[in-house]
Amino acid sequence: MSSNGFVAGVIILRVYAVLLIAVGLSLAVGGSYLLKLGGSPYYVVAGAVVIVSAVMLFRRSAEGAYIYGLMLLATLACSLWE
């Protein structure tokens, strides 16, 4: 693989990570508001996990993808439980 392809892949990964941080912040902030209204802490926790995952992906750590995947599985489990 050429170094240009490697650099492009890193740039795409970092842009994706920044977008995930925005999603995580939205979940956490909106979830905080809902929690104050007596709602579930799910959105605050999910937002925090997405932010942690995004930071790990930004640092090019594969564990970030695994953490995000676990969060998706937990979301699926919670939605089926409800």
N, C-alpha and C positions, 0 to 999 in steps of 0.2 A: 504494500500500500504506500502510495506516495505521501510525503509529509503534508501536502496540501489537503489531501483527503482526511488525514488525521486531525489537522487544525480545524477543518470544517466540521468534523464530528464533535470536537470539543466545544466549538461555538454553539452548535445545535443543542448539545447537552446542557450547556450553561443557560441558554435562552429558555429551554424547557424548565430548568430548575428555577429560574426567576419567575416564570409563569406559575409554577407550583407554589412558590412563596406567596404570590398574590392570592392564589386560591386558599392557601392555608390561613393567611391573615383574614380573608373574608369569612371563612368558617369560624375562626376563633373569635373574631370581634362580634359577628352576628350571633354566634353561640353564647357569648357572654351576655348579650342583651336578652336572649331567650331564657338563659339560666336565671337572670334577675327577675324575670316574669314568672318563674316557677317551672321552667321547662327542664328537659333532660341535659345533662352535661356532655352528651355525645358529641355535639358540634365543637365544643371547646377542645375536647380531647382529640377529635379527628383533625381539627385545624392544627393543633400542636404537633401531631404525628406527621402531618403533611409538610409542615415547615421543617421539622427535623430531617425528614426524607429528602426534601429539596436541598437543604444545606449539604447533606452527604453527597447527593448527586452532583452538586456544583463543585464539590471537592474531588469529583470523579471516583467516588467510593461506591462499589457495587451494592453494598449493604443498604444504601438508600432505596434501591429498587425493591429489595426484599422487604424492607420496612413498609414501603408503600403497598406492596402486594398483601402483606399481612393486614394492613388497615382495610384494604378492600374486602378481604375475606371476613374480617370482623364486622364490617358494615353489612355484608351479605347475611351473616349469621344473625345479626341484630334485626335486620329487616324481616327475615323469615320467622324469627321468634315473636315479633310483634304481630 
